[in-house]
């Protein structure tokens, strides 16, 4: 099974709000309110750090993930993919993986 499929089973990103820096994700019961998360973008089977954030709100069917900051390396190196996310491109959103921990930035 590919990483892209695993990402989709774990959490399906439905929409990105650039005005609010929010990801709307299907609620699968794996995320908790105020939980810190790392957000990855899957490209060529690699999980690339996209952003860090936290769970801002949980609804019955959806979870809102607030982005605290985008990873500068991703924004600078993958500008086309970053723009596709900002424009709510469905394939780009399906390539997003949310993990319930913060990545190390040493």
Steps between C-alpha positions, in 0.01 A plus 500: 500500500644840409559786745242706313236236572603483864471876527150493358390227744647690796353839427340644193563871458189651347582868478761762583405850613790732423327793674485307829793259445267206570484150358159335510553127553259208526466398865638149546528514881883506497544868587421673829408861576807729532733218394821606326544356152758483223366532147679321217468505124559170322702539181668211316442279809688744727325670790611863488434729795239754387399672825442475873166563661243393756144372515286811541151349487336159483155451353304180448623450143793742473814618677648847448880508509654844548833550327748681723774528242590359160843343464723747313689218330180359352367839390831589333574161342150393395334827399270333243368247755461775760294709255283198418424457871415869537264466201325193646614265225335168589803285412729723706264483800484120473881495527495660846566284805438618856699339781418551865840627609731790424806440285848582623649813346856487632 
